[in-house]
């Protein structure tokens, strides 16, 4: 029997998706807590999942979700900003056209399909098609940094101390990846450049590690 390949679709999330996204955050939080990861306990706080899910409805946060094209099940979501944050990146880097991935959650029950990697690799092609040069992201956990680096192909560009925590700022060149089983929903809105702005809190010290 011929083996079929699962196909996925990336689309902009909307108000109707908020309950699904909140459920996914709670499932991920429980998965993290069971493994003793401190971020899981924070995500399990009352209304935390709902607050994250509401970003899909606020009109300011460009939330995209990954779904199984066959049954519509949501495997993960991420925010894909059209500008690089002010914190930790040089002015020259901020001027380069780039997409910045943040607030990524995936369904641990579908981890074997690597939904996080699929979203990141799809973002590389989406960035290239919309005139960007880079896809950038950041994280504070070394294990996660190694996963982004060794599995997803991102490079560490800067290591900075933000609010006292070592933060890895990472990037990968935008490019189309052949045979990626992810398509973009036809009706998804294009993320317009210069619509979103990252605030820089002058009270938050930023220092570079050596």
N, C-alpha and C positions, 0 to 999 in steps of 0.2 A: 504493500500500500504506500502511495506517495505521501510523504510527510508534508504537512502544510505549515507555513510560517505565519505566526501571529502578526497582524498588522495593527498599528497604533495611529492615533490621531492627536495632534496638539491643537487646542483651541482656547480662545479667551474665555475665562470663567465669568459668570454673571450671577445675579442675585439668586437664581434658582439653584445654583451649585453650592451655596453657602452651607446648608446642612450636611452635605456629603463631605465637604472640605473639613468641617468641624469634626465629623466622625473620624476622618483619616488622621487628623492631628491627635485625637484622643487615643486611637489605636497605636500610633507611633509613640506617644508619651508613655503608654503602658509598657510597650516593648522596651523602651529605654530604661524605665524604672526597674523592670524585672532584672535588667543587667547592671543595675547600680549606677547608671549614668546620671549625674546631677541635673542635667537639663531636662530629663524626663519628669522629675519631681516638680520643676517649675512649670512645665507645660500642663501638668495635671491640676494646677490651681483652678479654683472655680472661675468659669467664664473665660478662661485663657484661650481655649480652642475656638470658642465662638468669636472672640475678638480678632483672632488671626483670620478666621474664615470671612469675617465682615470686610476684610480688605478687598475682596472680590466685588463688593457692592459700593465702595466709597467713591468710585469715579476717579480716584487719584493713584491707585496702585494697580499696575499692569500685571494681573495674575493670569497665568496660563496653566492649563491642566493637560495631563496625559491620560488618554482613555483607550481601552481595548476597543478597537473598531468593530469587533464582532458583536459584543454585548453591551458596550457603552460604559463598562465599569471603570471608575477613575482609579488609576494606579499611583498618581502623584500630582503635585502642583508646585509651581515656583513663581516668583515675581521676577519680571524681566524689565529692568529699568533702562531707558535710552541714554542715560548719562552716567559717567563714572563719579562715585562719591568724592567729596572734597577731602575727606580724611585719608591721609596716608599716601595719596597719589600726587605726583608733581603736577604743576600747572600745564606743562607740555602734554603729559599723559591725559589730563582731563580734557584737553582740546581735541584729542584723537577720537574719531567716531567709534563708539563701543557700546555694547550692551552689558549690563551688570546683573548677574543672577544673585538672588537673595531669597531667604525664607522658603527653602525647599523642603518638602515633606513627601515621603513615599510610603506605600502600603507594605509593611514587612511581610505580609502573606504572599506578596508577588516579588520578593527580593531576587529570586532566581532569574527573573526577566530583566533585572537591572534597570528599573524605571528611572532612577536618578541619572544614570549614564545616558539613557535614551534621551532624556530631556536636555542634558548638557550638549550632547552631540547634535541634536536637532537645532539647538540654539546657535551652533556654529554656522550651519547652513542658512538659518533665518537671518543671522547677522550679515552674512555675505550678500544675501539677496536684497537686503535693505540698506546697503552701502556702508556697513560698518567694517572696521578693520579688526576689532578684538571682541572677544567675550571675556569678561572679568568676573571675579567672585572673591569672597573672603571667608575665612573661618578661623576659629580660635583653638580647635583641637588638632593635635599633631596627627592622630590616627585618621581623621577626616582629611587633613591636608595630604597625607600619603595616598589616600584613596583617589582624591582628585588628581594628584600628580601621576601615580603609577597606573591607574585604571582609565581615568578619563583624559589624560594627556595634558593637563594644565601645568604650567611652570610657576614656581614661586618668584614673584617679581620684587616684592618688598616683605620684610618682617618688621612690624611696628608694634609698639606698646600703646594700646588704646584702652583708656580707663584702667590702666594697670595690668591688662591682660595681653599676652603676646598674640598678635593677630597676623595671620598669613594672607597676604594679598596676592592673588593668582590670576593668570591670564593665559589664553590660547588664541592663536590667530583664527579669524573667521574663515571658514571654508566649507564647501559642500562635501559631505561624506557619501561616497557611492554605496548603494544597496542598504542604506539605513531604512528600516521598516516603519518609518514614521512620516505621515503626511500632515500638512497644515490644512485645517478646516477652511474652506473657501470663504466663509463669511466672517472669519476672525478679523477684527480691526487691526490695522497696522499701528504699531507703537510710534507715535510722532516724536521726533527729536525736539528737545527743549520744552517739553510739556511738564516735566518733573524736575524738581530741584532738591538736591541733598543738602540739608542744613549742616553747618559746621558749628559745633558748640565750642566757643573759645575757652570755656572752663575745662574742657577735656584735653589733657596734655597728650601729645603724640610724640614718641621718640622712636628712633630707628635702632634695631638691634644690629650687632656686628657679627 
